[in-house]
Amino acid sequence: MQIVAEVVGGRLTDVPDPEALVAGPAVFDSRQAKPGSLFIALAGTTRDGHDYAEQAAANGAVAALATRPVGAPAIVVDDVLAAFARLGRYLVAHTLPDTQVVAITGSAGKTSTKDFIAQLLPAAGPTVATPQSFNNEIGLPLTITTADPSTRFLVLEMGARKIGHIRTLTRIAPPGISVVTNVGTAHVGEFGGQDNIARAKGEIVEALPEEGLAVLNADDPRVHAMAERTTARVITYGLAEAADIRATEIVLDEYGRPSYTLHTPEGTAPVRLQFVGRPQVHNSLAAAAVAREAGLGAARTADLLSAATPQSHWRMETHTRADGVTVINDAYNANPDSMRSSLDALAAMTRGHDQRSIAVLGQMNELGDDTRTAHEDVGRHAAGLRLNQIIAVGGDEAGWIQQAARDAGAKAVHLPDQDAALHLLRSTLRAGDVVLVKASRGVQLQQLAEALVQPDPEPAGA
């Protein structure tokens, strides 16, 4: 513990044994603490982690990283996040010197790409990857603490809401391989335009050493241009014929899952994905490029891609109920690009089948001056797909989706809240229907999707 205190520039308080070993991963939920853990006491808007330090200690945490004494063993620092970053940087440099850091960013698809990579690389060596979407200044060092000297690959998702955020994360964990999925419209209101998003995402390739590798989407001009921002080697992926790693003969099955032929410089192989949606082709190709760098051949990579399954909740998470209704929970987040992709997947799943397609759509956040136009564009896009029904849920933004869809000839309704949507769906769904639920995270529409997955309650008196 004394070594950790020296690394982070803290002082020990209420510590009976300064030589006690911090041997377990860091946690910021006291319920997840176990013997050897370091508890990260974060002060939030509604709860203060300092209040749970004693509970963490009772569960086995060796100490808390805190800004004040907490009545339990603690390393007291001025700034918990800054100290945690220093600890992460130290661990990468001193305890993981032989570990290859694979960094991933992009406006959309980075979590699915991370999930693909995390299921391919174990074939080449022990791998640790970002859990869920822990891709910020808290989640990144937390993931680092779960690795050990035997870890060959450390796969880290890196998110950003401002220019400079990714640069900060790469200083904690300098990458050897950097992957950029795309430059879309997520958080465009905060960034002030796609060019600024590209500037921010490109920080991940600027951090590469000359012997590193940039894995870039050949089909996104802003991403492809990032090759000029690094001295590292570059490998491209996509559908373009010039891409180093590419896909041809793409076909979606009745569940919206893509199959394609994988092309690499060493050969070709068939891939049949378990993930839903055409965008997963690009995500899997990015993973294939990383796997190639790790020494996996085309056939082995294709087999692993075909066996990979979705690992993260609320991203095209598909459930088919006993009565034959399929619910697609894609409510983790939303922007105009991902909305269109998800709606396209819904249409593909029902096209040519005796199934009704129903889109339940909510607000997209952080779009700035483009907010109204973007929501109306989504409504028109949904209408153009000839979906059977569009249900817009929420306030003005949902109303803009509904109005645009209806003006374009679609059957569309605007409902004020999730309860109203749940009531309508429960009273109208029938066997074979496919329901997509999609909105930004703040809308919490995943609650509606999860309710729909459950059997309908028995009517009173039944």
Secondary structure, DSSP 4 states (H G I P E B T S, - for coil): -HHHHHHHT-EEES-S-TT----S-EESSGGG--TT-EEE--B-SS-BGGGGHHHHHHTT-SEEEESS--SSSEEE-S-HHHHHHHHHHHHHHHT-TTPEEEEEE-SSSHHHHHHHHHHHGGGTS-EEE--TT--STTHHHHHHTT--TT-SEEEEE---SSTTHHHHHHHHS--SEEEE----STTHHHHTSHHHHHHHHTHHHHT--TT-EEEEETT-HHHHGGGGG-SSEEEEEESSTT-SEEEEEEEE-TTS-EEEEEEETTEEEEEE-SS-STHHHHHHHHHHHHHHHTT--HHHHHHHHHH----STTSSEEEE-TTS-EEEE--S---HHHHHHHHHHHHHHHTTSS--EEEEE----S-GGGHHHHHHHHHHHHHHTT-SEEEEESSHHHHHHHHHHHHTT--EEEESSHHHHHHHHHHH--TT-EEEEE--GGG-THHHHHHHHSPPPPPTT-
